């Protein structure tokens, strides 16, 4: 494995030097296999050479520079690529080059993230479309259709393409309309219509595996949302009685910081734990227990029993010197939970460049029952947003939740200082993630 991976990385570097990244690969590849039950099994995974180079340039980064990460298409410009960011074809061409180095198939993870008024629950939305300006139609024709046309190119038919559809869209439908954008989104029906179009269009490509996002334990794990979320996803996908749908599986904790497993406490300890400030009535305290339970609820809602879950573990490690090594013995429930939990955020709603976070479980297939894979969908070290109130040259505005001095309802944002705009390399964060990795590197 190490020899093959090293050869692949050498080939990637050579390709980056010798070939234009937008070069179209030619030839007539053999047809892809029909869809398998789990696209992560018995497959290599695409290592993004651009991310890998940034990781390897940091002290100690070579330890994880060969890990597979997701390719994010969160702006229209990233479909074709820019002077500083490779486009979708560039990544797919690199994936084909990597695939040529071994007999196992290669899986590449593509993230679609550009809904009209996306992330409407956030204080700032940096999407390309608005529901009040023909956003749904533009999303279909300017965003999804070009992506689908590229993915359907015969040059890529040997690849297993995992398409992760619209991370974090569920909160905008499940939670009360906290912003005018969410009110417009909920009134228009744009999110369900857009997601339904994307998953149907992509599923029509035989080697694409559609994974629909299912939020995280903090949102969908709450009893007010758990059943509603599953039923809503079933409605969007047209799931009924276990019949086939365009959805191959679901993702949770995408770009999030939720702990994979909380080893020292859980809600089975009784009502006092659930009533603590941190748990706040939730039935789940970590992503694995939530993902496994939510999968069963999705099946009950009408999805087939073959659906699998993928958990983004890229930044949920929470290791380092402040990680607890045993449960608290305090008789005060809030102190007990705070001293027992590994997730050290101020709130499960804190999402931007979190201080204290670490790299999580390494990408692996079938790590637990019902789980297709642990994956690093969010590339570690890529900023969630700027810590200062400055709009980037490409128009990305900062969200106050990325300001380390900002508090919402007296709860600090927990964000790191000196962060660059979203999508840019944040070396200090990456070095923190390395230092706090769990399991340790």
N, C-alpha and C positions, 0 to 999 in steps of 0.2 A: 504493500500500500504506500509506504513512504517513498519508495523509489518511483512508483508511478506518479504520485502526487508531485514529487520534485520535478520530474520530467515535464509534467503538465505546466507547472509554474514557470519553468524555463521557457517552454514553448510560448506561454502567454507573454512573457517579457519580450521575447524575440518578435512575436507578432506585433506587439505594441510599437516596437522600434521600426520594424521593416515594412509594415503594412498600414495603410490608412484604416482607421478604425471603422470607417463606413463602407469598406470594401464589401461587395456582395460575393459570397462564396458561390462557386459554380459547381456543376456536376449534377449527377442524378442519384441522390442517396437512396438507400433501400427504404421501403416503407416502414413506418413505426409499427411496433406491436399494437394490438388492440389494448384498450385500457386495462391496467392491472388493478387489483384490489387496493394496493397501497403503493403510490408512485415513489415512495422513499425507500422501499425494500429492494435489496440487491441492486442498488444504483449508486453511482458516484453523484456528487452534488457540485453544482457550478460554484467555482471560487472567483469572485469578482476581482480582476487584477488591479483595478483602480483603487478599490477599497483596500486590497491586500497590500499595495505599495504604501498607502498611508499608514496602515497598521504596523507594517514592518519598519517604518522609519522612526517609530516611537521606541524608547528604551523598553526592552522586554516584549515588544509587540510581535516579534517573530514567533513567539510561542503560540499565537492564535491566527497569524496572518494567512494560514492555509485553511481557515474555516469557511464554509459556505454561508453566504448572506443573501438577503433578498435584493432584487432590483426594483427600485421605486420609480413609478411614473406618476409623480404628484404635481406635475406641471405639463402643459401641452408641449412646451419646448423640449422636454425630455424624451418625447417620442422620436423625434429626429436627432436630438442631441444639440449641444451648444459647444462653443469653443472650449469650455472647461468641463463639460459633462458629456460622456458618451451617450448615444441614443440606444433605442431598443435593438436595432439591427446590430450595432457594434457588440452588444452583450451576447446576442444570439450567435453571432459569428464566432465569438470567443468560445462560447459553449460548444459549438461544433468542433472547434479545434481541440478543446479538452476531451471531448467525447472520442476523438480519434485515437487517444492513447490507451484505450483498454476495451475489453469486450463487454464490460458491464454498461448498461444504459446510463445516461446522464440526466439528472433532474435539475432544472433551473426554476427558481421561484421569482415570479413577476407580481408586483403589487400595484393594483389599480387604486388610485386615491385622488380623485378629482371631481367628486360629486358637485352638483350645483349647491352653492352655499355649504360646502363641506365643513364638518366640525362645527355645526351651528351652535353647539353648547359652549364652545370656546368664546372668549371675549373678542377674538379677531379670527376671521376666516380668510385664508389666503388661496382659495380655489380660483379657477379661471372663469367659473360660470355662476350666474345668479338666477334663481327661479323667476325673478321679476323681469328678466331680460332674455327670454327664450332659452333659459339655461338647460332645460331638459332636452330639447331638440338638439342644441349645440353639443351637449355631452354625448349624445348618441352619434352624431355625424362627424364631429371634429375630434372626438377623443376615442370612444370605443371602436368605431368602425376602422380607423387607421391602425389601431393596435391589433385588431382581429385580422386585418389584411396582412400585416407583417407576420403574425404568428402562423398564418395559414400557408406561408411560403413553403414549397416543397423542400427547400434547402434545410428546413428545420424539423422535418417530420420524424426524424429518428429521436429527437429529444423528448423527454417527458417534461412538459411545461405545466408547472403548478401556478395557477392564476388565483391570487388572493384578492378577493373583490371587496373593496371599500371598507378598510378598517375604521372602526369607531362610528359607523353610521347609526347603530342601534340607539345610543343615548339620545340622539336627536328626535327619535320617535317615541322612546319609552318615558323620558323625563319631561316634566312640565316645561312649556315653552319659556325658557328663561331669557331669550333674546328675541328681537323682532325677526331675525333670520329664521329661528326655529319655528316661530309662529307661521311664517310664510311657507316654510318647508312642510310643516304638518298640514296646513290647509290645502296645499297644492298636490300632495301625494307624490312629489317629485322623487323622494328617496326610494320608495318601493318600486316605482316605475323605472328609475334609472338602474337600480340594482338588478331588477328582473331582466332588463334589456341586456345588460352586460353579461350576466351569467348565461343567458340563452344564446347570445351571439358567440361567446367563447366556447361553450360546450359543443357547438356545432363543429369545432375543429377536433379531429379524432384523437390527437395526442395532447390535448389540453385538459387538465384536471381542475375543476372550479372548486375553490374553497371559499365559502362565504363567511364573513367575519361575524363573530358572536360576542363581541365586546370582552368583558373580563368579569372576574368574580365580584368586583366592587359595584358594578352596575347590574349585570344580569343575575348575579347571585342573590340579590336581595329578594325576599319573598314577595314584595310588591311587583317585581319585574320578572321573576324566574319563569313562571308559566306564560305570562304575556309575551315575553321575548321568544320563547319556543314557538308559540302559536303564530306570532307575527312572521317569523322566518318560514314556517310551513306555508303560510298564506302567500308570501312573496314567491316561494319556489313552486307552489302548486303541489305540495306534498299531501298525499292521502293514502292511507292503508298500506304504506310500504312500497308503493309504486315508484318507478324510476323518475328522477327529477334531474335537472341540469347540475345539481349540487353533488359533488363527490365527497365533501366533508366541510368542516368548519375550523376556523382559527380563533384562538383566544389570546388575550394579553398582547396583541400586536403593538409594537412600539411602547409597551407598557413596562411597569416596574414591579408588578405583583410577584410575590414570592411563589416559587413553584410548590414548595411544601413548607408548612409551618410545623416544625417537629415537636414543639413544646407546649402547644395548646390547641384546642379546637372547640367548636360550638357544641360538641357532645358533652362537654363538661357542665352544661346546664345553662339555665337562663341568665345567671349573673354575667357569664362571659359575653353572651349575645347583647346584653344591655350596657356593656362597657362603651366608653366614648369611641374607641377605635373600631370595634366590630359594628356598633350602631344598628343592631337588629339583623345583620346579615346572617344567612345560614352557612356561609363559607368564608374561610379565612385565607385560602390559597388557591392557586390556579388549577392544580391537578385535581383536587377533590371536586372543585366546581366543574371542570371540563368533563370529568367522568359522569357526574350526576346530570349535567345538562345534556349530554349525549343521550342518556336514557329518556329524558323528557322530550327531546327532539324526536326520538323514535316513537314515543307515545303520541306525539303530535302528527305523525304520518310519514316521517322519513323512514327509509329502509334500514334494516339492522346492520347493513354493511358500511354505514357512514363512519368516518373516523375523525378524530380531533387532532389538530396541530397546535402546540403551545409555543409561543414565542418566549424563549428563555434567555434572550440575549442580554438583558439588563436586570434580571431578577435574582441575582446570586446573593447579594447582601452578606458578603463575607467580611473579612478584615478583623481588626482588633476589637471592634464593638459588637461583633456577633455573639449573642448569648450561647452558652454551652449547656445550659440546663433551664428548666422552667423555674419561674419565680415561686417563692414560698409566701409571698405577701397575702394577707387577708383582705386587702383592698382590691376590688376587682379591676379598677383602672390601672393601678400600679402592677397588679399581677399580669395583665395583658401586655402592658408597655415593657415590662422587664422580660417577658417571655417571647415576644414576637421578634422575628428576624427582619421583617420589613420595617425600616426605620423612617419612612415618610411621615410627615405631619398629618396627612390625610390620604385615604385611598384615591381621592380625586386629584392629588398632585401628580402632574404628568410631564413636566418640563425639566430636563437636565438635572435629575435629582441628585442632591448631595448624598454621599454615602453608598450609592448603588454600586454593584459589582457585576461582572460577567456571570451568567448563570450556567446551567447544565449545557454541556456541549451538544451540538446537533447529533441526533441519533434516531434510528427508526425503531418503532414498536417498543418504546421504553416502559410502557404500562398498558394495562387492559383498556381497550377502546381508544388508545392514543396512537395515531399514525406516526407521529414524530415530535421530538423536540427540535426546534429550528431557531436560527438567528435571523428572523425575518427583518427586524430593524438592524442595520449595520452598526455595531458598536462604535462610538466615536463620532457619529454624525449628529450634529446639533439638532435639538428639538425647536430651537428658536433663540433669538437674540435677547441678551440680558439687559440691553439698553434700548431706549426708545428711538431707534434709528431704522428707517426703511432701507432695505438692501437695494443695490443697483438693479436687481431684477424684480423689484416691486414687492418683496416679501416684507410684510409689516410685523413688528414685534407684538407678542401677546403679553399682557401684564403678568400672567402666570409664569413667565420666564424671567421675570425681574426678582432677584433674591430679596429685595426689600418689600415686595408686595405681599399683602395678606388679604384673604377673602374670608369674610365673617370671622375675623381674628385668627384664622388658620394660615400660617406662613406658606408661601409657595414652595419652599424647600429647594429652589433652583440654585444652581451654581452661578457664580459671578463670571464675568468676562467671556460670555458665550457669544459666538458668532451667529449670524442668521441661520434659520432652519435650512438643513441640507448641506451646510458647510462643515468641514472637518473641525472638530473641537478636541485638540490634543490633550488638554488638561482633563477633560472628562474621560477620554480613553485611558489615560494613565491611572485615573481613579478606578475605573472599571477593572483594569488589570490588577491593581493592588487589592481590591475587595472581591476578587473572583471567588465564587463558591459553586462547586468544589474548587479548591485552590489550584492554581496552575502548577 
